[in-house]
Amino acid sequence: MVTSLIDAMRSMDVDFGVIAGNPIRVGFRDREGEVGELLRAFRFDGVRIIYGPLGCGKSTLLNILGRSINRLRETEPNATIRIGETNVSVEDVFYLYINYEKYSVELTAPYLTTDRRSRVLNALMELIDSIAVGSGIASISGIYDLLNRLVTEFRMDLSNKWVFIIHDEVDKAYATLASRAGIGNDYGGLEGVIASYAGLFENFRDELYSKSGAKHVVVVFSMSDQAAVKVTEKLRGKGLLTQYLLWNLPREPFIDVVNELMTKVPPSTPVDHELLWKLLGGNLRALATLTIVYSWDVSKWLRAEVINVLVNGLIRQFIGHGRAYEDEEQFIGRLRRAGAEPDAVEGIINAGNAAYRSNVLIEVSGQTISQLPREPWIGRYVAYQLPAYYWALRAMAGRGSINVEPIDIIREIQG
């Protein structure tokens, strides 16, 4: 049942960082709806794309889901989880989570001895290391080979098991490799890897199941870069490839996290909860950065993480002779007419998918596993990953200049 799984997930802590050698952790909360929708999305086999704002909690959710299934096996071996309309025993779940940004692995594997588990984990780490040193994103395809090795070399019984393989932050791994190789990052190589998985399900499904003995196989790719997500759109439907959007935390649980953090990292000045919601919109990574890196100093965070990203990382590349806007005045004129509304501003700051690549904008028109809040920074088709970008652009339009200060953004929020 989902209730036992949710209880196990709520007992988990989320790492926010370390201050003076002391780890900062907060309790996992308020993803009941997403867990149910995610398990429902797993009811049919094939490839899933889980995407959402950078720092919204994709990695946390996918990692803790696997860890919680593992804990249920230890504490309630007769427990079941509901995948679609089917109650599946936790003993029949094989859940492999790989994070390519943190080089970490979580493995939920029934009846895997300590020795065999160690050997499997070592094989996985070798795979991740090969990607890290630049042998190519195609190495990710080796996970399929690993599935065969589990059955043959490691003698693991996958017969009638529900197998879930999670590739997390794979877009960042590819971007890093592209940068090292000095090639354009159009995510073509990543598209090829995902296409190979989709083709496996579409053309070799019987062989996949006969060789592994598995009952059900789902492969998940989690990513934040909308430009990476878009390259998979042409594959939609192949191998039952489906995209799902995960959003930031809703307002109330986000405020709960803020209050818990205040007890562990006490601020030196009063915290304006409403201001934080309108700046961060429930994004936990941004909250961690504000709290730990900038010691709750909103102005410093705005200057470094919002104004700098927008002005130096995005807008300036569009302004100048021969570019989209001849001068700043022309850019501001377009911005004022759009009013910073997300669907309208995409045509102003997203040439070449620049705003997607900078994690400023993201598409929201597809299937979602989250309930999106009704806020001005979320449009019908496009949204700001952080609402702070929305308010900063409004401040620019109001001042008639891209050179805004943190206080201008705060005043824009406060009306």
C-alpha positions, 0 to 999 in steps of 0.5 A: 500500500502507498501509505506504508511507503509514504510513512517510510519516506517521511522517516527519511532526512534530506541533506541540505549541506554542511556547516562547520562540519555539522550536516544540516538535514530536514525531514522529507515531506509533502510528496504523497501526490507525486509518489502516487502519480509516479507509481501510476506512471510506472504501471506500463513498461518502457522509458519515462522522462522526469523533468522539472526545475533545477533543485525542485527535488527530483533527485531527492524523490527518486533516491528516497523512493528506492531507499524507502522500498528497501526499508520496507523490505527490512521492516515490513517484508509482507508490505506491498506498493500499488503500481497502477492497479497492481499491488506489488510485494516489496520483495519483488521490486528491483530498484537501481538509482544512479546519480551522474552528478554526485557519482552515487548509487542506491540499489534495492535488490531482493535476496542479494547477498552482501558480497554480490551486492558489493560486486554489483555496486563496484561494477556500477561505480566503474561505469560512472567513473568511465563516464566521469573521465570522459569515455562517452555518454554512450557508456550509460547504455552499459546498464542494459549489459549490467542487467544481463550480468546480474543474471549471469555473472552475479547469479541474481534471480530477476524472474518475475521482478519489477525492475526500475532503472533510474538515470538521474542528472544524466543531462548534466553528465552529458553537458560536462562531457561536451564541454570537456570535448569542446563540442557543441552541447545540442544533446544529440549524443544523449538523444541517441542513448535514450533512443537506444533504450526506447528502441529496445522496448519497441523492437526487442521487448520479448528478448529483453524479458526472456533474457532477464526473466523480469516481469516488468521493466521501466527505465527513467531519465531525470533531467533539469535542462529543458533543452535536453528534455526537448531533444527527447520530444521527437522520441515521444511514444517510441518504446512508450516513452512518456514525459512527466513534469515534477514541480517545486514544493507547494507553499505550505510545506515549503514554509514548514521547511523554512521554519525547520531550517531556522531552528538549525541555521538560525538567521541573524535577522527576521525572515520574511516567509512570504518574500521567500515564497515569492522569490524561491517558489518552493525550490529547495536547492535555492533555499539551501543556497540562500541559507547555507552559502549566503547566511539568509542574506536575500540581497547577496543571493539576489545579486549573485544567483539571480541578477548575475545569471539574468544579466551576464549569463543570458541578456547581454548575449542578445544585446549589441550590433548584429544581435537580437537587440541593437541596444538595451533600450530596444530590449527593454521596450520588448520586455515592457510590452511582454510584462515579464509574463512567462509565455510572452517573455520566452520569445524575448530571452530564449533565442537558441533555447538560451533561457532553457539552457540557463535554467531560467525557463521551463515548459509546463504544458505536458503531463505533470505529476505535481499540482502547479500553483496558480502564480504569475510566474507560471504561464500556460505553456512556460514557467520561470524555474525560480520566481525571482527571475520573473520579479527581476525582469519586471523590475528591469521593465519598471526601471527601464534598465537591465542594471537593477539592484536587489532592493528593486526586485524586493520593492517590485514584489512588495508592490 
